[in-house]
């Protein structure tokens, strides 16, 4: 049975944040990410739209989810895909609870993204957090939606393993849960000369403006990544900075 116009309209609308928020659904695409989602059993799956070739190569998964799989043609998949080149399979899933889990943030290293706006940057930060065993990634106001399809693609599946949280404007208790809050800033202390606490929050600022004054006032210490040699670079990419900081925070635990 061909996809209905209403279903196509719904799936295409989920490329926009306002409709993801309205319906509380998101989409993920591609064999690797979709296979990870289905094997993880961590999300509520609403529908799976796939080419017959994908179903034939995923017989075990297909059998488990056969009641919600719709076989589509390449032409139909292209209509509902957000990718330039549609990729075998697309999943519609429910967005999980993103409120702050205060029991989770009592220990370990955590990341807070202050108005990170590029979906690729955020996805890479989540992937970095997964690699270094960061306990959670929280997003402040102005940050890109973590369930933006480009963000999901950039995480390479890491969004399934890293707890994600979105702060409400009045959630001051989040920051008060941390004794040590390190903010990445050009004027901060040399990262490599600091003894970093194991249980801490690391703040990564906006790509162009850095950490806002409001969030900076909550930091207990500002840290910076020193330039090397005769470098004339003005700044580091936010995701690159997050990777360096996470590596240093993780160094003492290796």
Rosetta blueprint (number, residue, H / E / L):
1 X L
2 X L
3 X L
4 X L
5 X H
6 X H
7 X H
8 X H
9 X H
10 X H
11 X H
12 X H
13 X H
14 X L
15 X L
16 X L
17 X H
18 X H
19 X H
20 X H
21 X H
22 X H
23 X H
24 X L
25 X E
26 X E
27 X E
28 X E
29 X E
30 X L
31 X H
32 X H
33 X H
34 X H
35 X H
36 X H
37 X H
38 X H
39 X H
40 X H
41 X L
42 X L
43 X L
44 X L
45 X E
46 X E
47 X E
48 X E
49 X E
50 X E
51 X L
52 X H
53 X H
54 X H
55 X H
56 X H
57 X H
58 X L
59 X H
60 X H
61 X H
62 X H
63 X H
64 X H
65 X L
66 X H
67 X H
68 X H
69 X E
70 X E
71 X E
72 X L
73 X L
74 X H
75 X H
76 X H
77 X H
78 X H
79 X H
80 X H
81 X L
82 X L
83 X L
84 X L
85 X L
86 X L
87 X L
88 X L
89 X E
90 X E
91 X E
92 X E
93 X E
94 X E
95 X L
96 X L
97 X L
98 X L
99 X L
100 X L
101 X L
102 X L
103 X L
104 X H
105 X H
106 X H
107 X L
108 X L
109 X E
110 X E
111 X E
112 X E
113 X E
114 X L
115 X L
116 X L
117 X L
118 X L
119 X H
120 X H
121 X H
122 X H
123 X H
124 X H
125 X H
126 X H
127 X H
128 X H
129 X H
130 X H
131 X H
132 X L
133 X L
134 X L
135 X L
136 X E
137 X E
138 X E
139 X E
140 X L
141 X L
142 X L
143 X L
144 X L
145 X L
146 X L
147 X L
148 X L
149 X H
150 X H
151 X H
152 X H
153 X H
154 X H
155 X H
156 X L
157 X L
158 X H
159 X H
160 X H
161 X L
162 X L
163 X E
164 X E
165 X E
166 X E
167 X L
168 X L
169 X L
170 X L
171 X L
172 X L
173 X H
174 X H
175 X H
176 X H
177 X L
178 X L
179 X L
180 X L
181 X E
182 X E
183 X E
184 X E
185 X E
186 X E
187 X E
188 X E
189 X E
190 X E
191 X H
192 X H
193 X H
194 X L
195 X L
196 X L
197 X L
198 X L
199 X L
200 X E
201 X E
202 X E
203 X E
204 X E
205 X L
206 X E
207 X L
208 X L
209 X L
210 X E
211 X L
212 X L
213 X H
214 X H
215 X H
216 X H
217 X L
218 X L
219 X L
220 X L
221 X E
222 X E
223 X E
224 X E
225 X L
226 X L
227 X L
228 X L
229 X L
230 X L
231 X L
232 X L
233 X L
234 X L
235 X L
236 X L
237 X L
238 X H
239 X H
240 X H
241 X H
242 X H
243 X H
244 X H
245 X H
246 X H
247 X H
248 X H
249 X H
250 X H
251 X H
252 X L
253 X L
254 X L
